[in-house]
Amino acid sequence: MDREARRLGHPGVAMAIVPRDAPPIVRGYGVRDLRGRAPVQPDTIFRLASVTKVFSGVALLALRDAGTLSLDDPVARWLPEARGLPAMTLRHLVTHTSGLPRDVPAGGTTEAALLAKLAWVKPVSAPGTRTSYSNLGMALAGPIVRRASGEPYRTWMHDRLLAPLGMTGAGWERAELPADRLATGNLSVRTAAGARFEPSLTEWRMGAAEAFGGLYASAEDMARFAAFELGRLGAQGPLAPASLRESQSAAIEVQGERLRYGVCWRLEGARVVHAGATDEFSAAVVLEVARGAGAVVLSTAPFPVDVEGAAGRLLDRA
């Protein structure tokens, strides 16, 4: 872990290894804020960016297990605003085969505004014919969870997923999280003298689209989430063990494509992976379920490929 932190060279990094037969190991490196210079601790809170999608996928599966919805439901069943789009299902959303474009239309900070934008969306392919990563597709999970459960997305996620897992540092708004534990993300700025990091002065507030990338959590929190995904909680977890395994297996096959997804997880041989970044943070989770081990890397620099590589190398040693 020390070696990987030096190799990354990011201002602030937190790492967790979840070994097969031992408690998680969590470490912090660097500083959580370039201005205050406070050190990163295991409970320092970072933005998870697109790793949030995995949590939203768990929510949809849990609602499926409760008999509330099906992954094969048409999206338009829950979002009539999508009736003008090609007929896609929830399964298409969670496997990035919906044909929806990658980015969320600007200005959709409320649910009504987000869904109104669907009338102007131009699909990039027919549903189920191509794998094409879509933030917009998973942004729709938030309104779907709200309408299917009858509870606000954040409320459902806190009460049914985050709190049962003991993810005490997890939340959605910086202003509502403990300031003495929050990391500040950094912009990577290139100058004639080379690249440098500068603290970001803004927060990307995703509003009703936050189901694709709005969650904050610490490496300690993510070690608990990884243990859940590895099946260590058994029937006590917020998702049935069989549904966990389902989420980590190919949920749809697209003819002629090697890239495969479970329920939001990207499948890489024996490993399931998700990484992501905003302009200021990056995060990655890599699990080897058959071996019962996992690794997490969170960073205050916007380089998801770097942190995914580091998490993979940590898992090699777990």
C-alpha positions as CSV (number, residue, x, y, z in Angstrom):
1,M,0.0,0.0,0.0
2,D,2.9,2.4,0.8
3,R,4.4,1.6,-2.6
4,E,1.2,2.2,-4.5
5,A,0.6,5.5,-2.7
6,R,4.1,6.6,-3.8
7,R,3.5,5.4,-7.3
8,L,0.2,7.3,-7.6
9,G,1.7,10.6,-6.3
10,H,-1.7,12.0,-5.7
11,P,-2.2,14.7,-3.1
12,G,-4.5,12.6,-0.9
13,V,-5.3,8.8,-1.2
14,A,-7.1,6.3,1.0
15,M,-6.8,2.5,0.4
16,A,-8.5,-0.5,1.7
17,I,-7.6,-4.2,1.2
18,V,-10.2,-6.8,2.2
19,P,-8.2,-10.1,2.5
20,R,-9.9,-13.4,2.3
21,D,-9.3,-14.5,5.8
22,A,-8.5,-11.4,7.8
23,P,-10.1,-8.1,8.8
24,P,-9.8,-5.2,6.3
25,I,-6.7,-3.1,6.2
26,V,-7.3,0.6,5.7
27,R,-4.7,3.3,5.3
28,G,-4.5,7.0,4.4
29,Y,-1.8,8.8,2.6
30,G,-1.0,12.5,1.9
31,V,-3.3,15.3,2.8
32,R,-7.0,15.7,2.6
33,D,-6.8,19.4,1.8
34,L,-3.8,21.1,0.1
35,R,-4.6,24.3,2.0
36,G,-5.0,23.0,5.5
37,R,-2.5,20.1,5.1
38,A,-4.5,17.8,7.4
39,P,-3.5,14.2,6.8
40,V,-5.8,11.6,5.1
41,Q,-7.1,9.1,7.7
42,P,-9.0,5.9,7.1
43,D,-12.3,7.7,7.8
44,T,-11.6,10.6,5.5
45,I,-14.5,11.1,3.1
46,F,-14.0,11.2,-0.6
47,R,-16.5,11.5,-3.5
48,L,-17.1,8.1,-5.1
49,A,-18.0,9.5,-8.6
50,S,-19.3,6.7,-10.8
51,V,-18.8,4.0,-8.2
52,T,-22.1,5.3,-7.0
53,K,-23.7,3.4,-9.9
54,V,-23.0,0.1,-8.1
55,F,-25.0,1.3,-5.1
56,S,-27.9,2.3,-7.4
57,G,-27.8,-1.1,-9.0
58,V,-28.1,-2.8,-5.6
59,A,-31.1,-0.6,-4.9
60,L,-32.8,-1.8,-8.1
61,L,-32.0,-5.4,-7.3
62,A,-33.4,-5.1,-3.7
63,L,-36.6,-3.6,-5.1
64,R,-36.7,-6.5,-7.5
65,D,-36.3,-9.0,-4.7
66,A,-39.1,-7.3,-2.8
67,G,-41.4,-7.9,-5.7
68,T,-41.7,-4.1,-6.5
69,L,-40.2,-4.2,-9.9
70,S,-38.4,-6.4,-12.5
71,L,-35.2,-5.7,-14.3
72,D,-37.1,-6.5,-17.4
73,D,-39.7,-3.8,-16.8
74,P,-39.8,-1.2,-19.6
75,V,-38.2,2.0,-18.4
76,A,-41.4,3.8,-19.5
77,R,-43.4,1.8,-16.9
78,W,-41.7,3.8,-14.2
79,L,-40.9,6.9,-16.2
80,P,-43.7,7.7,-18.7
81,E,-41.5,10.7,-19.7
82,A,-39.3,8.1,-21.6
83,R,-42.1,6.9,-23.9
84,G,-40.7,8.8,-26.8
85,L,-37.4,6.9,-26.6
86,P,-36.8,3.4,-28.0
87,A,-38.3,0.6,-25.8
88,M,-35.6,-0.1,-23.2
89,T,-35.7,-2.0,-19.9
90,L,-34.1,-1.5,-16.5
91,R,-31.7,-4.3,-17.5
92,H,-30.5,-2.2,-20.4
93,L,-29.8,0.7,-18.0
94,V,-27.7,-1.3,-15.5
95,T,-25.7,-3.0,-18.3
96,H,-25.0,0.1,-20.3
97,T,-26.9,-1.3,-23.3
98,S,-29.8,1.2,-23.3
99,G,-28.5,3.1,-26.3
100,L,-28.7,6.4,-24.3
101,P,-25.9,8.9,-24.7
102,R,-23.1,9.1,-22.2
103,D,-23.8,12.5,-20.6
104,V,-26.6,13.8,-18.6
105,P,-28.2,16.9,-20.3
106,A,-27.3,20.1,-18.7
107,G,-29.8,21.8,-16.4
108,G,-31.6,18.7,-15.0
109,T,-31.1,19.5,-11.4
110,T,-34.7,18.6,-10.4
111,E,-36.4,15.4,-11.2
112,A,-38.9,17.2,-13.4
113,A,-36.2,19.0,-15.3
114,L,-34.1,15.9,-15.7
115,L,-37.0,13.9,-17.1
116,A,-38.2,16.7,-19.3
117,K,-34.8,16.5,-21.1
118,L,-35.6,13.0,-22.3
119,A,-37.8,14.5,-25.0
120,W,-34.7,15.9,-26.6
121,V,-32.3,12.9,-26.1
122,K,-31.0,11.3,-29.3
123,P,-30.1,7.6,-28.7
124,V,-26.7,6.4,-30.0
125,S,-27.9,2.8,-30.7
126,A,-30.9,0.6,-30.4
127,P,-31.4,-0.9,-26.9
128,G,-29.6,-4.2,-26.4
129,T,-27.5,-4.0,-29.6
130,R,-24.3,-2.3,-28.3
131,T,-22.5,-1.6,-25.0
132,S,-22.1,2.1,-24.6
133,Y,-21.4,3.5,-21.1
134,S,-24.1,6.0,-20.1
135,N,-24.2,8.2,-17.1
136,L,-27.7,9.3,-18.2
137,G,-29.0,5.7,-18.1
138,M,-28.0,5.3,-14.4
139,A,-29.1,8.8,-13.6
140,L,-32.6,7.6,-14.2
141,A,-32.2,5.0,-11.4
142,G,-32.8,7.7,-8.8
143,P,-36.3,8.7,-10.1
144,I,-37.1,5.0,-10.7
145,V,-36.2,4.1,-7.1
146,R,-38.3,7.0,-5.8
147,R,-41.4,6.0,-7.8
148,A,-41.1,2.3,-7.2
149,S,-40.4,2.5,-3.4
150,G,-42.5,5.6,-2.6
151,E,-39.5,7.1,-0.8
152,P,-37.0,9.7,-1.9
153,Y,-33.9,8.1,-3.4
154,R,-31.6,9.4,-0.7
155,T,-33.9,8.2,2.1
156,W,-34.2,4.7,0.6
157,M,-30.4,4.5,0.1
158,H,-29.7,5.6,3.7
159,D,-32.3,3.5,5.4
160,R,-32.0,0.3,3.3
161,L,-28.4,0.2,2.3
162,L,-25.9,2.7,3.8
163,A,-27.0,2.5,7.4
164,P,-27.4,-1.3,7.5
165,L,-23.8,-1.6,6.2
166,G,-22.5,0.8,8.9
167,M,-21.4,3.3,6.3
168,T,-21.4,6.2,8.7
169,G,-19.4,8.5,6.6
170,A,-21.5,8.2,3.5
171,G,-23.7,11.0,2.3
172,W,-24.7,13.2,-0.6
173,E,-24.0,16.8,0.3
174,R,-20.7,18.2,1.5
175,A,-22.5,20.6,3.7
176,E,-24.2,17.7,5.6
177,L,-20.9,15.8,6.1
178,P,-18.4,16.4,9.0
179,A,-16.0,19.1,7.8
180,D,-13.1,17.7,9.8
181,R,-13.3,14.4,7.8
182,L,-14.0,15.8,4.2
183,A,-11.3,15.6,1.6
184,T,-11.1,18.4,-0.9
185,G,-10.8,17.4,-4.5
186,N,-8.1,18.8,-6.8
187,L,-7.9,19.9,-10.4
188,S,-5.0,18.8,-12.5
189,V,-3.6,21.9,-14.1
190,R,-0.9,21.8,-16.8
191,T,1.5,24.7,-17.0
192,A,4.7,25.4,-18.9
193,A,6.6,24.2,-15.8
194,G,4.6,20.9,-15.8
195,A,1.5,19.6,-14.1
196,R,0.4,20.6,-10.7
197,F,-2.7,20.2,-8.5
198,E,-5.0,23.0,-7.3
199,P,-7.8,22.6,-4.8
200,S,-11.3,22.8,-6.4
201,L,-13.4,25.6,-5.1
202,T,-16.7,24.2,-6.3
203,E,-18.9,21.1,-5.8
204,W,-20.5,19.4,-8.7
205,R,-24.1,19.1,-7.5
206,M,-25.9,16.5,-9.6
207,G,-29.4,17.0,-8.2
208,A,-31.9,14.4,-9.4
209,A,-29.2,12.8,-11.5
210,E,-27.0,11.9,-8.5
211,A,-27.7,8.1,-8.7
212,F,-24.9,7.9,-11.3
213,G,-22.2,9.7,-9.3
214,G,-23.2,11.7,-6.3
215,L,-22.2,9.6,-3.3
216,Y,-19.5,10.4,-0.8
217,A,-17.9,7.8,1.5
218,S,-14.6,6.9,3.3
219,A,-12.3,4.0,2.6
220,E,-13.5,2.5,5.9
221,D,-17.1,2.7,4.6
222,M,-16.0,1.1,1.3
223,A,-14.2,-1.7,3.0
224,R,-17.6,-2.6,4.6
225,F,-19.3,-2.3,1.2
226,A,-16.7,-4.6,-0.3
227,A,-17.2,-7.1,2.5
228,F,-20.9,-7.1,1.7
229,E,-20.3,-7.6,-2.0
230,L,-18.0,-10.5,-1.2
231,G,-20.8,-12.2,0.7
232,R,-19.5,-11.9,4.2
233,L,-22.8,-10.7,5.6
234,G,-24.8,-13.6,4.2
235,A,-28.5,-13.3,4.7
236,Q,-27.9,-10.3,7.1
237,G,-26.9,-8.1,4.2
238,P,-29.3,-5.7,2.4
239,L,-29.3,-8.0,-0.7
240,A,-29.9,-11.8,-0.8
241,P,-26.7,-13.8,-1.5
242,A,-28.1,-15.1,-4.8
243,S,-28.9,-11.6,-6.0
244,L,-25.3,-10.6,-5.1
245,R,-23.9,-13.3,-7.3
246,E,-26.4,-12.4,-10.0
247,S,-25.2,-8.8,-9.9
248,Q,-21.6,-9.9,-10.5
249,S,-22.5,-12.1,-13.5
250,A,-23.3,-11.1,-17.0
251,A,-26.8,-9.6,-16.9
252,I,-27.0,-9.4,-20.7
253,E,-25.0,-10.6,-23.7
254,V,-24.4,-8.4,-26.7
255,Q,-23.5,-10.4,-29.7
256,G,-20.0,-9.7,-31.0
257,E,-18.8,-7.7,-27.9
258,R,-16.3,-8.8,-25.3
259,L,-17.1,-6.0,-22.8
260,R,-19.6,-7.4,-20.4
261,Y,-21.6,-6.0,-17.4
262,G,-23.4,-7.5,-14.5
263,V,-25.7,-5.1,-12.6
264,C,-23.4,-2.1,-13.1
265,W,-20.2,-4.1,-12.4
266,R,-17.8,-4.4,-15.3
267,L,-16.7,-8.0,-15.6
268,E,-12.9,-8.5,-16.2
269,G,-12.2,-12.3,-16.1
270,A,-12.4,-13.4,-12.5
271,R,-12.8,-9.9,-11.3
272,V,-15.6,-7.4,-11.0
273,V,-14.6,-3.8,-11.3
274,H,-16.0,-0.2,-11.1
275,A,-14.1,3.0,-11.3
276,G,-15.0,6.6,-11.8
277,A,-14.0,10.2,-11.6
278,T,-15.2,13.8,-11.4
279,D,-12.9,16.7,-12.3
280,E,-11.6,16.5,-8.7
281,F,-11.8,13.0,-7.4
282,S,-11.4,9.4,-8.5
283,A,-12.3,6.0,-7.0
284,A,-12.1,2.3,-7.8
285,V,-13.3,-1.0,-6.4
286,V,-11.9,-4.3,-7.6
287,L,-13.2,-7.6,-6.3
288,E,-12.3,-11.2,-6.9
289,V,-15.4,-12.9,-5.5
290,A,-14.4,-16.5,-5.9
291,R,-11.3,-15.8,-3.8
292,G,-13.2,-13.6,-1.3
293,A,-10.9,-10.6,-1.6
294,G,-11.2,-7.0,-2.7
295,A,-9.4,-3.7,-2.8
296,V,-10.5,0.0,-2.8
297,V,-8.6,3.1,-3.8
298,L,-10.0,6.7,-3.3
299,S,-8.1,9.8,-4.4
300,T,-8.3,13.6,-4.5
301,A,-7.0,13.6,-8.1
302,P,-9.1,12.9,-11.2
303,F,-7.4,9.9,-12.6
304,P,-9.6,6.7,-12.6
305,V,-7.3,4.6,-14.7
306,D,-4.5,5.2,-12.1
307,V,-6.6,4.3,-9.1
308,E,-8.1,1.2,-10.8
309,G,-4.6,0.0,-11.7
310,A,-3.5,0.5,-8.1
311,A,-6.6,-1.3,-6.7
312,G,-5.9,-4.2,-9.1
313,R,-2.3,-4.5,-7.9
314,L,-3.4,-4.4,-4.2
315,L,-5.8,-7.2,-4.9
316,D,-3.0,-9.2,-6.4
317,R,-1.5,-9.2,-2.9
318,A,-4.7,-9.6,-0.9
